[in-house]
Structure formats: structure tokens, C-alpha cells
Amino acid sequence: MTYTSAEPALPHDGTPTGPPSGSLADLLERVLDKGIVIAGDIKIDLLDIELLTIRLRLFVASVDTARKAGIDWWETDPALSTRAAHNALADENERLRRRLAELEPKAADA
């Protein structure tokens, strides 16, 4: 329902009504299904000199909606994913083994 005036819609009995409201669960389901972006900038200036700029971007969505938008950073962040942490440790372990294999012959010759 769309209202075009600032006046609330009045039914035939004269009591004011507002836009149709659903439950909080319905609203949350709709937001997670579609996603919502909240963006803002905070700037601190002193005498026309920019001292600090903070850019805030917030994307609220379900995991499936985020994946459809190409966002999946939580899967590769070692702090959030045990699989990513394991892969990071395996990569570091392999790198250290190669380095050790390079250094062992040099240490034997010395």
C-alpha cells in the first residue's frame, strides 16, 4: 500500500491506520532474503583540514543471499573458518618444509 500524502489513511469509521505491519520475524526474513546495505561516512575536519575519514559499509543478508552477491570472505578467513585455518597451516607447513630442504644441504657442507 502506498500513501501519497502526509495525512494518515482513514477507514470509513474515521480511525487512523498506518502502513500494514507484519511481525518482526516476517521483516527479518524479508531482509535476509533480499539483503540490505547500509552505508555511511564519518569525517572529522579541523579548520578545513581532513583529519579522519571512516567509511562504514554494512551488508545484512542470509549466507545464501551473500553468496549470490559474490560475498564469501568468511569461508577463507582463518579466524572464522577451521577449514581456512587448516589450509593456511598446511600452506605454511609446506613452505617451511621446502625452506628446510634448501638449508639442510648447505648446513651439511659447512
C-alpha positions in Angstrom: 0.0 0.0 0.0 1.4 3.4 -0.9 0.5 6.7 0.7 0.9 9.9 -1.2 0.0 12.4 1.4 1.3 13.1 4.9 -2.2 12.5 6.2 -2.8 9.0 7.6 -5.3 6.9 5.7 -8.7 6.9 7.4 -11.0 4.0 7.1 -14.8 4.6 6.9 -15.1 4.7 10.7 -12.6 7.6 10.9 -9.9 5.8 13.0 -6.3 6.4 11.7 -4.4 3.5 10.3 -0.8 3.2 9.2 1.0 1.0 6.7 0.4 -2.7 7.1 2.7 -4.2 9.7 3.9 -7.7 9.9 5.8 -9.5 12.6 9.4 -8.9 13.3 10.1 -12.4 12.1 8.5 -11.5 8.7 10.6 -8.4 8.4 13.8 -10.2 9.3 13.0 -13.0 6.8 12.4 -10.4 4.1 15.7 -8.6 4.9 17.7 -11.7 5.0 16.2 -13.0 1.7 16.7 -9.8 -0.2 19.7 -8.3 1.7 20.1 -4.7 2.8 23.0 -2.4 2.5 23.7 0.4 5.0 26.5 2.8 4.1 27.8 5.9 5.7 30.9 8.1 6.0 32.2 9.9 9.1 34.6 12.8 8.5 36.4 14.8 11.1 37.8 18.1 9.9 39.6 20.8 11.8 40.0 24.2 10.1 39.1 22.7 6.7 41.8 20.0 7.2 40.6 16.5 7.0 41.9 14.6 10.0 40.0 11.4 9.8 37.6 9.6 7.5 35.8 6.4 8.4 33.8 4.6 5.8 31.2 2.2 7.1 29.5 -0.4 4.8 27.2 -3.0 6.3 25.6 -5.7 4.2 22.9 -7.7 6.1 21.8 -10.8 4.4 21.5 -14.6 4.7 24.5 -16.7 3.7 22.8 -17.8 0.5 22.0 -14.2 -0.5 25.5 -13.1 0.3 27.0 -15.9 -1.8 24.7 -14.9 -4.7 26.2 -11.3 -4.3 29.7 -12.8 -4.5 30.5 -12.4 -0.8 32.1 -15.3 0.9 35.1 -14.0 2.8 34.1 -15.8 6.0 35.0 -19.1 4.3 38.6 -18.1 3.7 39.3 -16.1 6.9 41.3 -18.4 9.2 39.8 -16.6 12.3 36.3 -17.6 11.2 36.7 -20.9 9.4 38.5 -24.1 10.7 38.9 -25.2 7.1 40.6 -22.0 6.1 42.8 -22.1 9.2 43.8 -25.7 8.4 44.6 -24.7 4.8 46.7 -21.8 6.0 48.6 -24.0 8.3 49.1 -26.6 5.6 50.5 -24.0 3.2 52.8 -22.6 5.9 54.0 -26.1 6.8 54.7 -26.9 3.1 56.6 -23.6 2.7 58.7 -24.3 5.8 59.5 -27.9 4.6 60.8 -26.6 1.3 62.9 -24.0 3.0 64.3 -26.6 5.4 65.1 -28.9 2.4 67.1 -26.0 0.9 69.0 -25.2 4.0 69.9 -28.8 5.2 72.5 -29.4 2.3 74.1 -26.0 3.0 74.4 -26.8 6.7 75.9 -30.2 6.0 78.6 -28.6 3.7 79.6 -26.1 6.4 
